[in-house]
Amino acid sequence: MIKLFGSLTSPFVRHCRIALMQSGLEWEMVELDIHTNEDPGTPTLRVPFLEDGDVKLTDSTSIVKYVREKSGQVFIPGAKDLDRYCLANTLLDAAINLFLLERSGIDISANKYTCRQQKRVEMILSELDLAPLPQAGHLDDADYRVAVGVAWGQFRNRFSIDAHANLQGLLEIAGKDPIFVETKPPES
Ligand SMILES: N[C@@H](CCC(=O)N[C@@H](CS)C(=O)NCC(=O)O)C(=O)O
């Protein structure tokens, strides 16, 4: 049986859970707190990671692609959509880094590089806001990646989308998707 290791608050894990729930495959979630686990069993020291027999995958992108293909679905065939997916990943990498640095006691407003990371977050939000909205019930993996990323930013209060009507619209559309709703991070 497929085992997905991760936390219920991670946006990367959330996307993997969405793909697995849509797949019809047999799988289980193994909850894992990466910060308290000395030897989590993955070289990245990050979640998610996946085990399926001999197959071991260490990144949400390879995991979502694997799950889609194993269940006869497709993973983002077009370069433009893939780029939007990559932009959402870059947004998340920067925003999560800032979140973890701040939590570890670093003043992120007093450092040139962390200020650059913050600027990166704002610029990517503006860029992602330019994309046309999908129809309800027809989200592809680029849409899901942007939606889980923006939802995580709201959940952790890391950035505002008040000036980004399309991103607000995307969350509204994703909010009509029962699996997106079911995978929402727990409140506490
Ligand atoms: N590129 C990775 C990013 C995964 C990632 O950043 N995971 C976060 C949780 S949301 C993590 O485990 N961070 C722990 C750390 O950086 O120490 C993926 O797509 O799976």
The ligand as an SDF file (V2000), in Angstrom:
LIG
                    3D

 20 19  0  0  0  0  0  0  0  0999 V2000
   10.1520   20.9990   -2.7650 N   0  0  0  0  0  0  0  0  0  0  0  0
    9.5570   20.3170   -1.6460 C   0  0  0  0  0  0  0  0  0  0  0  0
    9.2810   21.3000   -0.5000 C   0  0  0  0  0  0  0  0  0  0  0  0
    8.7870   20.5980    0.7600 C   0  0  0  0  0  0  0  0  0  0  0  0
    8.7920   21.5080    1.9860 C   0  0  0  0  0  0  0  0  0  0  0  0
    9.2980   22.6360    1.9620 O   0  0  0  0  0  0  0  0  0  0  0  0
    8.2140   21.0100    3.0680 N   0  0  0  0  0  0  0  0  0  0  0  0
    8.1780   21.7430    4.3150 C   0  0  0  0  0  0  0  0  0  0  0  0
    6.8210   21.5910    4.9750 C   0  0  0  0  0  0  0  0  0  0  0  0
    5.6020   22.5350    4.1400 S   0  0  0  0  0  0  0  0  0  0  0  0
    9.1680   21.1180    5.2900 C   0  0  0  0  0  0  0  0  0  0  0  0
    9.1570   19.9180    5.4850 O   0  0  0  0  0  0  0  0  0  0  0  0
   10.0270   21.9560    5.9050 N   0  0  0  0  0  0  0  0  0  0  0  0
   10.9140   21.5060    6.9390 C   0  0  0  0  0  0  0  0  0  0  0  0
   12.2210   22.2210    6.9210 C   0  0  0  0  0  0  0  0  0  0  0  0
   12.4820   23.0000    5.9840 O   0  0  0  0  0  0  0  0  0  0  0  0
   12.9670   21.9880    7.8460 O   0  0  0  0  0  0  0  0  0  0  0  0
    8.2790   19.6040   -2.1030 C   0  0  0  0  0  0  0  0  0  0  0  0
    7.6590   20.0680   -3.0660 O   0  0  0  0  0  0  0  0  0  0  0  0
    7.9360   18.5540   -1.5290 O   0  0  0  0  0  0  0  0  0  0  0  0
  1  2  1  0
  2  3  1  0
  2 18  1  0
  3  4  1  0
  4  5  1  0
  5  6  2  0
  5  7  1  0
  7  8  1  0
  8  9  1  0
  8 11  1  0
  9 10  1  0
 11 12  2  0
 11 13  1  0
 13 14  1  0
 14 15  1  0
 15 16  2  0
 15 17  1  0
 18 19  2  0
 18 20  1  0
M  END
$$$$
